[in-house]
Amino acid sequence: MSLYAFGDLSLTLKTIAALEKTCYAAEIDDWLFIITVVAILFVGVKFDFFGERQDPYYYKNFERPQDSLGTTAELKGESRSVPERIEQVNADLAIFFGSQSGNAEGLANQLSQELQGQFRLKSLVADLSDYDHDTFASISSSKPAIFIMSTYGEGDPSDNATNFLKWITSLTGRPLSNLSYAAFGLGNSNYKHYNAVIHATVEALDAAGACRLIPVGMADEARKTTKEDFALWKEGLRTWFMDQRGLQYHEPVYEPSMVISEHNAELNPLGEQSQRRIMTKDHAAVEELKVTDINDLTAGNDAARSCLHINIDLSSKPLLKYKTGDHIAIWPINPDEEVERLIHILGLGQKKDMPINIAPVDSSHKLKLPSQSTVYSLFKFHLEICEPVTRELSSSLTQFTSDPAMKSSIERLMGNSAAWTSFTSHNYTTLGRLLERLLSDSSSSSPDRRSGCTWHAIPLSFIIESLKPMSPRYYSISSSPSLTPRQISITVAVNHGVEGRDHPNQIDLVHRSMQSTVFASGITTRYLSNKPPTISASVKRSAFKLPPPTVPLLLVAAGTGIAPFRAFVLERLQLRKLGHDPAPVVLFYGCRHPEIDFLYKEEFDGAIAECHPAVSKERMPVEIISAYSRHPPSPKQYVQDLIASHAEQTEKMVVDEGAAVFICGSASMAREVGKVVDQIVAKKKGWNPTGKEVSGWRRERKLARRWCEDVWG
């Protein structure tokens, strides 16, 4: 009989007495043995020691071993002093980057390589967090400093630039009068604080006495012109080096920044799903997670768009936890067709599985890839081979062909910016597809095309340097751990492809050979829509957090921006079911049509109905107010219009009741919603809607975590 069968009422007092006698008679060693066994079982279950075992070295196929050495400045023999480090590597200038997603870092490395080829200048490419900021004042005036800084969110600096920005904006006097600099910013004009970080950096540098060499450059991702904007800014930088430094310009000749060699030892087989990367402190460990359900929320009612609700099982990962409002970072996998296309067109089919070593030529440059891999693994897991090719990259292909007709075609394509933009907006133009179509053009009989139809002259190092390292894609978690602690749900929009359209009389050669389907959906949505059995993912902490239940919520979302609010709403409703009386929630939601893409409508209606509120409508736990932009004969209405038409209710919640405002969706939508709320608050308080009082009020609300935005695009 079990010692834990305490609930069995059939036990007699005589039986209990016998059990007690037995327990007391047991030897101490026996009890120690029992306790030890129980402890082992407990630890084994909690840490999943008895689960399915994987190859213990499986993760090594996907990690970057060089990252275990720490930051650049922490490596043995390196200094955190910028001037000392410049002297150590014998650099002519320093290029500093503040990068959140890797774009600014990629541009910094690209610029370094170009200056080496064009002017024979050696650059120190430096992470702003790797060096002591006070040492910037000691940089020689003959060693220009270039700052490439990204802005994300609501004017926020990247994680690695946060301390630098705090330091430089706190300077007094002119301690940087010896510093010469140039600056380029990455931003998105859909956001209210467009390129705020580079503006703040430049203003602080100028105030501290630094000398600006050329006008500040700014990229605008809203117009998809980051590469073009960077190219124009670099022209000014090249002109400065030629005019002010008297340097001779050399026609670009490709010089690899990395050494690739064959690796003698065999690597473990590379799995399709494992994507183990070394993450930041805000991420949990990357795990292989099982996908249990994928459902189409639009039920096939929209031929051009669909929306998937995906459930991800955490039951096999007891240490992996999430909070309401968190994000999940998913590592995508490139489709086989694109991987094989690029391998074939480069003539690497016979070597795709050969182990290789990758090492930077300059030890001061960080490598964002595994130091040991294979061509197949790099193209499948580690490089963004599905990104549209840039005009600048396309123009560099001329150095790898001896065919005059092909050179002419590439130069004609590159020479017309408007035609290139129009062409790429109507054609899915990856590097592999561009190389493939250029070779397949029948107007040339080049020996290049007859000899195996491959771009065999392009070095693998050039391909690796030209493509961005693979990065995770972030999705708002649409489930609440209060309801499903061992399951994460996400909401994913999928745009289906449309056919490329004709543009006669524009780049005829390329148009004829590259008319194709445009894949409007991204690599990750395409990957997820194929219903993979598992995904590689990690949980990323978010500032998008629910306040205490006593705080009213005003939620604003459009489209899949409803994802985190599904969790918010269901969690508040669960409190009501348990007998609590949480503050009310009002959700303003915008979609196209109520019968096509009103996401989670039935679930919300059912959950609200289950609460059976015994109070008036004014104390309903959740109220959902919707706007439709494609619902004839009704006029188009967006969420900002909805809020304006409910100004009195908005004013009462935000001003009188101190409701927390959460906005999720496109950056342009969030900007318009912010304007409407500002006007409502300004009218109530007698302020100028665009004045400092409103800006100060909004800033205070953000600091108090009563105004939060999770926006994109």
SULGI-V850629 format. One record per helix or strand of 2 or more residues. SS is the DSSP state (H for helix, E for strand). FROM is the first residue (numbers start at 1). TO is the last residue. If there is no record, write none. Layout:
# SULGI-V850629
ss->SS from->FROM to->TO
ss->SS from->FROM to->TO
This chain:
# SULGI-V850629
ss->H from->13 to->25
ss->H from->28 to->46
ss->H from->58 to->61
ss->H from->65 to->69
ss->H from->72 to->74
ss->H from->82 to->88
ss->E from->93 to->98
ss->H from->103 to->119
ss->E from->123 to->127
ss->H from->128 to->130
ss->H from->133 to->138
ss->E from->145 to->152
ss->E from->156 to->157
ss->H from->159 to->168
ss->E from->180 to->187
ss->H from->196 to->207
ss->E from->211 to->212
ss->E from->217 to->220
ss->H from->221 to->223
ss->H from->226 to->244
ss->E from->258 to->262
ss->E from->287 to->296
ss->E from->305 to->313
ss->E from->327 to->331
ss->H from->336 to->345
ss->H from->349 to->351
ss->E from->356 to->360
ss->E from->372 to->373
ss->H from->375 to->382
ss->H from->391 to->400
ss->H from->404 to->415
ss->H from->417 to->426
ss->H from->431 to->440
ss->H from->447 to->450
ss->H from->460 to->466
ss->E from->473 to->477
ss->E from->487 to->495
ss->E from->498 to->499
ss->H from->508 to->514
ss->E from->517 to->518
ss->H from->523 to->529
ss->E from->534 to->540
ss->E from->553 to->558
ss->H from->559 to->577
ss->E from->585 to->591
ss->H from->601 to->611
ss->H from->617 to->619
ss->E from->622 to->628
ss->H from->639 to->645
ss->H from->647 to->656
ss->E from->660 to->666
ss->H from->667 to->685
ss->H from->692 to->703
ss->E from->707 to->712
